[in-house]
Amino acid sequence: MSLSNADVKKIASLARLAMNDAEIASARSQLSGIFELIAEMQAVDTKGVVPMSHAQDVSQRLREDKITESSQRELFQTIAPQVESGLYLVPQVIE
Amino acid sequence: MLNSSLTQMGAALHAKRISSIELTQLYLNRITELNPALNAYITTNAEFSLAQARRADQLLANGKAQSLTGIPIAQKDIFCAKSWRTTCGSKMLENFIAPYDAHVIEQFNNAGAVNLGKTNMDEFAMGSSNETSFFGPVKNPWDNHAVPGGSSGGSACAVAARLCAAATGTDTGGSIRQPAALCGISGIKPTYGTVSRYGMIAFASSLDQAGPMARNAEDLALMLNVMTGFDERDSTSLQRDKEDYARDLNKPLAGLRIGLPKEFFAEGLAQDVAGCVNLAITEYQKLGASIVDITLPNSRLAVPVYYVLAPAEASSNLSRYDGVRYGYRAPEYSDLTEMYERSRAQGFGAEVKRRIMIGTYVLSHGYYDAYYLQAQKIRRLIAQDFTEAFQNCDVIMGPTSPSTAFNLGEKGDDPVQMYLSDIYTIAVNLAGLPGMSIPCGFGSNGLPIGLQIIGNYFDEARMLNAAHQYQLVTDNHQRAPNNIGL
């Protein structure tokens, strides 16, 4: 399978990765090689096989609905890129 | 002391022949001396380590010591450790100070062990050579031109170069076993779900599993005893009784049935590796084991299946790095989307971006069934191969890696060549089985070779027994690299 530059551009945009044209071209050739490897799967007959989403066949545990965490906002905000008055700052999104 | 087992070190600490402070300082001095060349550690903090050593010495003095109390352990830099810088080998987390402890770290702290530092690794554990680390590649202590393997290459190097007593690693597709093989040490990835993933930075959650790396199987058992255990904060942590992984170490091997998958000895396996692995099998026969020929017909599909599933999970897990609450943020942007796109483009390295893109593509509209669902179906076929094989054998053995350590830069920018170096380890993660690697000899270039032992679910004690009995009659695990100042 070969990808076009437009395909790679779309993937990069979905993945929120800024890429210039040179990076897109180089990613295209490497991704195409990887998809060639992956294509080996397509020939396998998997009719009737139940997909295996997890290594262990266990059901999801539920916990009691009670508060277990304490507020550590100040600690958590010490590692934030930009905060003000206890809020995380990002560029304005609503005019 | 540097060549002592953890049990011997523990005994020396108990007998006050050495204090934890002295032992910790001994390793810190070695790290200062050797780490500039080897690059096994990303972060050390003598103040933190020595404070833990001081507390350990108090526990020892009060008779409250456990088996690992006072012993300096290196932690892969994928485990959050409170107040420690935790980078996961990435620029994205270059300045991330973990606000909490991973369950694994808590377990070691509760055992009174000393955190000696955070070891280098491939960025977000994506790599097989340690070359994708933002902090530069780790060198193989047996040959500084060679890679240590990956992704737990820093831990493997630190154990081999005696820069720690033992270390932790994580294994998503072979990241404990392959570096253990390439650095001549022992490592085990236990059954999926036995070690909590809480606080272990996520790569591919249905495959990620932590485990110990050490100089011998006996040490691995002691480390596993500390690392395992139910943790309700990991939704896939298994509710099982605590077990003693050292309980069967001394059982004789008579009657052990070893399955040899013909697919693991086919084309692509280097001759010197095949030779050493076969010699180890002969040794096992001398110990009373019998050989059973088995087949894992779908194992050839493990690499392609893995490179759909692991990137798919990674693309989802790594979407959290958006430059808002923690992690790298680009210095310049005009709006929110551009902030995301530039922060991620500048914060992630090439391999991580590649895998995020593969994952994004295989999960995108119109491709899900052809890639993701098909891969999950083949994953079941791969797991079923093992279930059938274990009807006729107790453990499976083969090579860990198709060759000895390759040179830094040798696989260049061909990701597929790099991916194929995990050809024998990946199927084990897909099935969720335990797998380990122990040293079984040296290649024609003098570099270590690993024997892989794969067990049935929850059969770690038997695997460690098999490894320990082999290590009692051989000395491959006792060999140390030159030039590490021993």
Interface residues (C-beta under 8 A of the other chain):
Chain A: D7 V8 I11 A12 S13 L14 A15 R16 L17 A18 M19 A27 Q30 L31 G33 I34 F35 E36 L37 I38 A39 E40 M41 Q42 V44 T46 V49 V50 P51 M52 S53 H54 A55 Q56 V58 Q60 R61 R63 Q72 L75 F76 T78 I79 A80 P81 Q82 Y88 V90 P91 V93
Chain B: N95 F96 I97 P99 Y192 G193 S206 L207 E232 S235 T236 L238 N298 R300 L301 V303 P304 V305 Y307 V308 S315 S319 D322 G323 V324 R325 Y326 G327 Y328 R329 Y333 S334 D335 L336 T337 E338 M339 Y340 E341 R342 R344 A345 F348 K353 R354 I356 M357 I358 T360 Y361 V362 S364 A370 Y371 L373 Q374 A375 Q376 K377 I378 R379 R380 L381 A383 D413 D414 P415 V416 Y419 N429 L430 A431 G432
